[in-house]
Amino acid sequence: MQLLKLKGTIRFMSARKLSMAFSALLIVASIASMAIRGLNFGLDFTGGTAVEVGFSQPADLSKIRDVLAKNGFADASVQLFGTSQEVLVRLAPRGDDVKAEEIGNQLIDALKQADSSVEMRRIEFVGPSVGEDLKEQGGLAMLTALICILLYVAFRFEWRFAVGAVAALFHDVILTMGLFSILNLEFDLTILAAILAVIGYSLNDTIVVSDRIRENFRKVRIDDTLEIINISLTQTLNRTLVTSITTILVLIALFVWGGQTIHGFATALLFGVFIGTYSSVYVASSVAVAMGVSKEDLIPVEVEKEGADLDAMP
């Protein structure tokens, strides 16, 4: 057993109040952005048609918008897609009887007025009813994941750790969604999958930390809860950094060379790994401390044997 405080322990919990205030500020900013600006939902959720076109020269987006507006596509969203010669045009739903190929042909005919070299690369269509179903099912998936995590951690460790773990995951999800709202990045099913992956990554770190805290509560003979948590976080820091750095290196490669198709996915995971590492160190543990977790909560109660009582009788 450890009789003294371990040397070289990093005092993580000394900054818990500052970190909680910082996290609260980021959460408020993220929620405010989503309430005011909203999320830039992709076609997976809103429904409509997406047409990717290519030009032989760098595209003039303002000219393309003017041409489309004159040809009945005033609601079109035009943006570069990967390079300056590739453009993604998004259109709102135009009725169930209008086929995607027909819309694509009309769009190409209109764009040829701006540049005769334009060619269609791909076209996608999602119905509005399908988009609403995907939005509802995606939200339910995240809610179900959080509830299952709450029950598992409460059963595996202690209910205060369960609340801290769910608070950390809520923190990670809100901040990741807030990033996409503030930067007006497209939010589609790929991004939702990335957020679910962030939940799994952050939970893995939180479980490792919680397990080490429980172990140290039982074997370190110190009554200071904050010191035991500091010792546990210091002991798991090396593992946390190695895991995070190797994951980040892979995600950077995807972000730089993966292409525009998975650019948003890599962005969500990169940010999620950073914020998930931070929350597993500060948010989960700080919430557990704020709720009064103590050494007695995790030390198993010894049950006296009935036979021992009988032997002790005269």
C-alpha positions, 0 to 999 in steps of 0.5 A: 500500500502507498503510505505517502503522497506520490512524488511527481503528482500533477495537481490537476484538481487544483484547476477544476473550478477554472476548467469547469467555468471554461467548459460552462462558457464554451457550452453556453456559447455552443448552445447560443450559436445553435439557437441563433444560427442553427446547424447547416444540415446536409441533404441527409437531414433536409432532403433535396438534390446535390449536384457536383460539377467540374470546370476546366478553369477556377469557378467564379461562384458569384457568376454561377449564383447569378446564372442559376438565379436567372434560370429558376434556381434562386434557392441554390447553395453554391460552394467549392468542393475540394478544389477551385474547379469543383463546385457543389450545388445544393437545391431544396426539394422540388416535389416528389414527381421531379426526378433528380436526373431532370434537375441535374440536366436543367442545372447543367444547361443553366451552368453552361451559360457561365462556362461551356466546359462544365460537366456533371460529376455526381448527383444525389437526391434525398426526399424530405420525409427521409431526411426528417426520419434520419434526423429523429433517428440520429437524435434517438441514437445519441440519447440512447447511447448516453442513457446506456452509458449512465446505467453501465457506469453506475453499475460498474463503478458508482453513480457519481462517476456515472453522472460525471461520465455522462456530463463529460459526454454531453460536454463533448457532443454539445461543443462538437455540434457548436463548432459546426454551428459557429463555422457553418460546416455541413452537418450530415449523417457522416458527422453524426457518425463521427460524434458517436465515435467521439462518445465512444472515444471519450467514454473509453478514457473516462472508464480508464480514469475511473477504474484507476481512481477506484483502485487507488481509493482502495489501496492508497492510504490517504484520506484526501479525495482530491489527492487520490484523483490527482494521483490517478490522473497522473498515472493514466496521463501517459496512456492518455497522451499516447492514445490521443497522439496516435489517433490525432496523427491518423486523423490529420492524415485523413483531414489533409489527404482524405479529400472533401468527402470525409473532410467534415468527418475528420474535422469532427473527430479531430476536435472530438479527440482534443475535447474528449481528452480534456473532458476525461481529465477535468469534467468527469472527475470534477463533476464527481468531486462536486457531487461529493464522491469519497473514499468510503463510497468505493471501498467494499463493506466487509461482512462479518462471518456468522461463524466468527460470531459464534466462536467469539461467544462464551 
